[in-house]
Amino acid sequence: MIKSLTPFTKFLIFILTMVAALITNDTRFLGVLALIALTCFISAKLKFAKWLWILIILHLVITFSLDPDFGVSLYHYNISWIADLTLQKAIYLLNIFFKDVIILTFFQIFLMTSQPLEIAASLNYVGLPYRLSYTIGRLFGLSSRFNAAYTKLYKAAIAQNQKFSRFDAVRFLLKAKHDETLASRHFGKKQKRTWYQMRPISVRDKRAMWLAGFSVIISIILIVVNGGRLWNPFR
């Protein structure tokens, strides 16, 4: 289902869910939103990058190291748990973990299920200048384009009994940068364009956007209900 959505819808879902996750510290809501994010990720048959898990763990370790007693001052309770780690600090770190999972998961869904020029079309659609949108879109497809070019150049070098490394490929492609310049000469003065890759918004897209927007509304309601951004289970 998630793959059938337009890139613009997935980009908007990423922005809205990120906002919803950042403006609240309600562990219950963040846990549910993180579960929904991972469910969408798994249903799309995607694989979470290992370096992102390392980044999340590093974020948690740094947060704990900077102020181990922050959870106590935040929740106004001190329940010792494991060594210097209090239960309050563990809940605070859990909030950060949920936020990281929500943001990175929906960001990966947007990137990994969208074509580079579809990403460019989405960015231009929300108001980013045409040239910048096109450049960013091509950057996301840089790895696949380089691998394809390297494969062709490597096979050509082998056929001529020549050595060819990835460094040689980079040097060759940099020399051929004029091709990219020629391909960019169709740009006009206006910032908006009609994109061939931009699919029309369907009913499913609208429902998904409404659900993402509803997550922001819920997070705002929880601020009113909890009397602030924080949900304190020790009160």
C-alpha positions as CSV (number, residue, x, y, z in Angstrom):
1,M,0.0,0.0,0.0
2,I,2.7,2.5,1.0
3,K,4.6,2.0,-2.3
4,S,1.5,2.9,-4.3
5,L,1.3,6.4,-2.8
6,T,2.8,9.3,-4.7
7,P,6.2,10.7,-3.7
8,F,4.5,13.9,-2.7
9,T,2.2,12.1,-0.3
10,K,5.1,10.2,1.3
11,F,7.0,13.4,1.6
12,L,4.1,15.1,3.3
13,I,3.6,12.1,5.6
14,F,7.3,12.3,6.6
15,I,7.0,16.1,7.4
16,L,3.7,15.8,9.3
17,T,4.7,12.7,11.4
18,M,8.0,14.4,12.2
19,V,6.2,17.5,13.5
20,A,3.8,15.3,15.5
21,A,6.7,13.4,17.0
22,L,8.8,16.5,17.9
23,I,6.0,18.6,19.6
24,T,5.0,16.0,22.1
25,N,6.8,13.9,24.8
26,D,3.9,11.6,25.4
27,T,5.5,8.1,25.5
28,R,2.2,6.3,24.8
29,F,1.5,8.3,21.6
30,L,5.1,8.1,20.4
31,G,5.1,4.3,20.9
32,V,2.0,3.9,18.9
33,L,3.3,6.2,16.1
34,A,6.6,4.3,16.1
35,L,4.8,1.0,15.8
36,I,2.7,2.4,12.8
37,A,5.9,3.6,11.2
38,L,7.6,0.2,11.5
39,T,4.5,-1.6,10.3
40,C,4.4,0.6,7.1
41,F,8.2,0.0,6.7
42,I,7.9,-3.8,7.0
43,S,4.8,-3.9,4.8
44,A,6.8,-2.2,2.0
45,K,9.4,-5.0,2.4
46,L,12.2,-2.5,3.1
47,K,15.3,-3.1,5.2
48,F,16.4,-0.7,7.9
49,A,20.0,0.4,7.3
50,K,22.4,-0.9,10.0
51,W,24.2,2.4,10.2
52,L,20.9,4.2,11.1
53,W,20.5,1.8,14.1
54,I,24.1,2.7,15.1
55,L,23.2,6.4,14.7
56,I,20.2,6.0,17.0
57,I,22.2,4.1,19.7
58,L,24.9,6.7,19.5
59,H,22.3,9.5,19.9
60,L,20.9,7.7,23.1
61,V,24.4,7.2,24.6
62,I,25.4,10.9,24.0
63,T,22.1,12.1,25.5
64,F,22.6,10.0,28.6
65,S,26.2,11.0,29.0
66,L,25.6,14.7,28.8
67,D,23.1,14.7,31.7
68,P,22.4,11.4,33.5
69,D,20.1,13.1,36.0
70,F,17.9,15.0,33.4
71,G,15.1,12.5,33.7
72,V,14.9,13.0,37.5
73,S,14.6,16.8,37.0
74,L,12.1,16.4,34.2
75,Y,9.7,14.0,36.0
76,H,10.5,15.3,39.5
77,Y,10.9,11.7,40.8
78,N,14.0,9.6,41.5
79,I,13.5,5.8,41.2
80,S,16.8,4.0,40.9
81,W,16.8,1.2,38.3
82,I,20.1,0.0,37.0
83,A,23.3,1.6,38.4
84,D,23.1,5.3,37.6
85,L,20.2,4.8,35.2
86,T,16.9,5.9,36.8
87,L,13.5,4.8,35.6
88,Q,12.7,8.4,34.7
89,K,15.8,8.7,32.5
90,A,15.0,5.4,30.8
91,I,11.5,6.7,29.9
92,Y,13.0,9.9,28.6
93,L,15.5,7.9,26.5
94,L,12.6,5.8,25.3
95,N,10.9,9.0,24.0
96,I,14.0,9.9,22.1
97,F,14.3,6.4,20.7
98,F,10.6,6.5,19.5
99,K,11.2,9.9,17.9
100,D,14.3,8.7,16.0
101,V,12.5,5.6,14.8
102,I,9.5,7.6,13.6
103,I,11.5,10.2,11.7
104,L,14.1,7.9,10.1
105,T,11.5,5.3,9.2
106,F,9.2,7.6,7.3
107,F,12.2,9.4,5.7
108,Q,13.5,6.0,4.4
109,I,10.1,5.1,3.1
110,F,10.0,8.4,1.1
111,L,13.5,7.9,-0.3
112,M,13.6,4.2,-0.9
113,T,10.2,3.9,-2.6
114,S,10.5,7.0,-4.8
115,Q,12.3,7.6,-8.1
116,P,14.9,10.4,-8.0
117,L,12.9,12.6,-10.4
118,E,9.7,11.9,-8.5
119,I,11.5,13.2,-5.4
120,A,12.4,16.3,-7.4
121,A,8.9,16.7,-8.6
122,S,7.6,16.5,-5.0
123,L,10.1,19.1,-3.7
124,N,9.2,21.5,-6.5
125,Y,5.5,20.9,-5.9
126,V,5.8,22.1,-2.2
127,G,7.5,25.3,-3.3
128,L,11.3,24.5,-3.6
129,P,12.8,26.2,-6.7
130,Y,12.9,24.1,-9.8
131,R,16.7,24.0,-10.3
132,L,17.3,23.1,-6.6
133,S,14.6,20.4,-6.7
134,Y,16.1,18.9,-9.9
135,T,19.6,18.9,-8.4
136,I,18.5,17.3,-5.1
137,G,16.5,14.6,-7.0
138,R,19.6,13.8,-9.1
139,L,21.7,13.6,-6.0
140,F,19.5,10.8,-4.6
141,G,20.0,8.8,-7.8
142,L,23.7,9.4,-7.9
143,S,24.7,6.1,-6.4
144,S,22.6,4.0,-8.9
145,R,23.8,6.1,-11.8
146,F,27.4,5.7,-10.8
147,N,27.1,2.0,-10.3
148,A,25.5,1.6,-13.8
149,A,28.2,3.8,-15.4
150,Y,31.0,2.0,-13.5
151,T,29.7,-1.4,-14.7
152,K,29.7,-0.3,-18.4
153,L,33.1,1.3,-18.2
154,Y,34.6,-1.7,-16.3
155,K,33.3,-4.2,-18.9
156,A,34.7,-1.9,-21.7
157,A,38.1,-1.8,-20.0
158,I,38.2,-5.6,-19.5
159,A,37.4,-6.1,-23.2
160,Q,40.5,-4.0,-24.0
161,N,42.7,-5.8,-21.4
162,Q,43.0,-2.6,-19.3
163,K,42.8,-2.1,-15.6
164,F,39.9,0.1,-14.4
165,S,39.1,1.0,-10.8
166,R,36.4,3.0,-9.1
167,F,38.8,5.9,-8.8
168,D,39.2,5.8,-12.6
169,A,35.4,5.8,-13.0
170,V,35.0,8.9,-10.8
171,R,37.8,10.7,-12.7
172,F,36.2,9.8,-16.0
173,L,32.7,10.9,-14.9
174,L,34.0,14.2,-13.6
175,K,35.6,14.9,-17.0
176,A,32.3,14.2,-18.6
177,K,30.5,16.7,-16.5
178,H,29.7,18.8,-19.6
179,D,27.0,16.3,-20.4
180,E,25.2,17.2,-17.2
181,T,25.5,20.9,-18.1
182,L,24.0,20.3,-21.6
183,A,21.2,18.3,-20.0
184,S,20.4,21.3,-17.8
185,R,19.9,23.9,-20.5
186,H,16.2,23.3,-20.8
187,F,15.6,25.2,-17.5
188,G,13.5,28.3,-17.9
189,K,12.9,31.3,-15.7
190,K,9.9,30.2,-13.8
191,Q,10.2,28.1,-10.6
192,K,7.3,25.7,-11.3
193,R,7.1,23.0,-13.9
194,T,4.7,20.2,-15.0
195,W,6.6,17.0,-14.2
196,Y,6.2,13.9,-16.3
197,Q,6.9,11.8,-13.3
198,M,4.3,13.6,-11.0
199,R,1.4,11.2,-10.6
200,P,-2.0,12.5,-9.8
201,I,-3.2,12.5,-6.1
202,S,-5.6,9.6,-5.6
203,V,-8.2,8.9,-2.9
204,R,-5.7,6.7,-1.1
205,D,-3.2,9.5,-1.1
206,K,-5.7,11.9,0.4
207,R,-6.6,9.4,3.2
208,A,-3.0,8.9,4.0
209,M,-2.4,12.6,4.2
210,W,-5.4,13.1,6.4
211,L,-4.2,10.4,8.8
212,A,-0.7,12.0,8.9
213,G,-2.4,15.4,9.6
214,F,-4.5,13.8,12.3
215,S,-1.3,12.6,14.1
216,V,-0.4,16.3,14.5
217,I,-3.8,17.1,15.8
218,I,-3.6,14.3,18.4
219,S,-0.2,15.5,19.6
220,I,-1.6,19.0,20.1
221,I,-4.6,17.6,21.9
222,L,-2.3,15.6,24.2
223,I,-0.4,18.8,25.1
224,V,-3.7,20.3,26.3
225,V,-4.7,17.1,28.1
226,N,-1.3,16.6,29.8
227,G,-1.0,20.2,30.7
228,G,2.2,20.4,28.6
229,R,4.4,18.5,26.2
230,L,5.3,15.9,28.8
231,W,3.3,12.9,29.9
232,N,4.3,12.2,33.5
233,P,3.3,8.7,34.6
234,F,4.6,9.3,38.1
235,R,2.1,12.0,39.0
